[in-house]
Every structure is written in structure tokens, then in C-alpha cells.
Amino acid sequence: MIKDTITIVNPTGLHTRPAKRVVDEAKRFECEITAVLGEKEASLKSLLKIMKLGISEGHVIEITCDGPDEKEALEHMKKYILSLEE
């Protein structure tokens, strides 16, 4: 298992549209990918679970990957989430 933190820079946070894109990207990987915000944790492969986190601009989230392709998944998801502009 590996993890890292990022600060959300998307002005609208992870509302429905960007969250759906994150789910689509996360599903490309075999490993489990989760986001942690405070005491709450959610799979990045589930739109509803991401929405329940209520991730907004400026929030610092921890991304955890656990599985055979965890290194690739962590680097890809960090870059992808930071590149969201909507």
C-alpha cells in the first residue's frame, strides 16, 4: 500500500462532472484506490462515495492505492485530479 496527499485546485472541487471523470480514470486500474478527507474515506471507483466526501477547492486529500499496479495508479490519479479544470 502506498499513499500521498494533494490539495484540490479545481475551483469547483470534485462535484458530479469531475468526480465522474475521476471514477472513470480510477476504474482503469486493478488496485483499490481510496481518498481520505478528514475522518471520511471513499473509493475513487464510486461516484456516490466521492460525492459524500464533499471535496472542495483547497481541501487536502490523501490518496491511497493498494494492489499490483499501485505505483502507476497513485502517480496517474494525482496528476489527473490536479489537472481537472471544471
C-alpha positions as CSV (number, residue, x, y, z in Angstrom):
1,M,0.0,0.0,0.0
2,I,1.2,3.5,-0.9
3,K,-0.3,6.9,-0.3
4,D,0.3,10.6,-0.9
5,T,-1.6,13.8,-0.3
6,I,-2.7,16.5,-2.7
7,T,-4.5,19.8,-2.4
8,I,-7.6,20.2,-4.7
9,V,-7.0,23.1,-7.0
10,N,-10.1,22.8,-9.2
11,P,-12.3,25.9,-8.4
12,T,-15.4,23.7,-8.2
13,G,-13.9,20.9,-6.3
14,L,-15.0,17.4,-7.1
15,H,-18.6,18.0,-8.0
16,T,-20.5,15.5,-10.1
17,R,-18.9,16.0,-13.5
18,P,-15.2,16.0,-12.5
19,A,-15.9,13.2,-9.9
20,K,-17.4,11.1,-12.7
21,R,-14.1,11.6,-14.7
22,V,-12.1,10.6,-11.6
23,V,-14.2,7.4,-11.3
24,D,-13.6,6.5,-15.0
25,E,-9.9,7.0,-14.6
26,A,-9.7,5.0,-11.3
27,K,-11.5,2.1,-12.9
28,R,-8.7,1.7,-15.4
29,F,-6.5,0.3,-12.6
30,E,-6.8,-3.1,-10.8
31,C,-5.7,-1.8,-7.4
32,E,-8.0,-0.3,-4.7
33,I,-7.9,3.5,-4.8
34,T,-9.3,5.5,-2.0
35,A,-9.5,9.1,-0.9
36,V,-9.4,10.3,2.7
37,L,-10.7,13.7,3.7
38,G,-10.6,14.2,7.5
39,E,-12.2,11.2,9.1
40,K,-14.1,10.2,5.9
41,E,-12.8,7.7,3.3
42,A,-14.2,6.7,-0.1
43,S,-13.4,4.5,-3.0
44,L,-12.4,6.6,-6.1
45,K,-14.2,4.0,-8.1
46,S,-17.6,5.0,-6.7
47,L,-19.2,8.3,-7.8
48,L,-21.7,8.3,-4.8
49,K,-18.9,7.7,-2.3
50,I,-16.8,10.5,-3.7
51,M,-19.8,12.9,-3.7
52,K,-20.4,12.1,0.0
53,L,-16.9,13.3,0.9
54,G,-17.8,16.8,-0.3
55,I,-14.4,17.6,-1.7
56,S,-14.0,21.4,-2.4
57,E,-11.2,23.6,-3.7
58,G,-8.4,23.9,-1.1
59,H,-9.2,20.6,0.6
60,V,-6.2,18.3,1.2
61,I,-7.0,14.7,0.5
62,E,-4.9,11.6,0.9
63,I,-4.9,9.1,-1.9
64,T,-4.2,5.5,-1.0
65,C,-3.5,2.7,-3.6
66,D,-3.3,-0.9,-2.7
67,G,-2.7,-3.6,-5.3
68,P,-0.5,-4.8,-8.1
69,D,-0.5,-1.6,-10.1
70,E,-0.5,0.8,-7.1
71,K,2.5,2.9,-8.1
72,E,1.2,3.7,-11.5
73,A,-2.2,4.3,-10.2
74,L,-1.1,6.7,-7.5
75,E,1.0,8.8,-9.9
76,H,-1.7,8.8,-12.5
77,M,-4.5,9.7,-10.2
78,K,-2.6,12.5,-8.5
79,K,-1.7,14.1,-11.9
80,Y,-5.2,13.6,-13.2
81,I,-7.0,15.1,-10.2
82,L,-4.6,18.1,-10.2
83,S,-5.3,18.7,-13.9
84,L,-9.1,19.0,-13.5
85,E,-10.3,22.5,-14.5
86,E,-14.0,22.4,-14.2
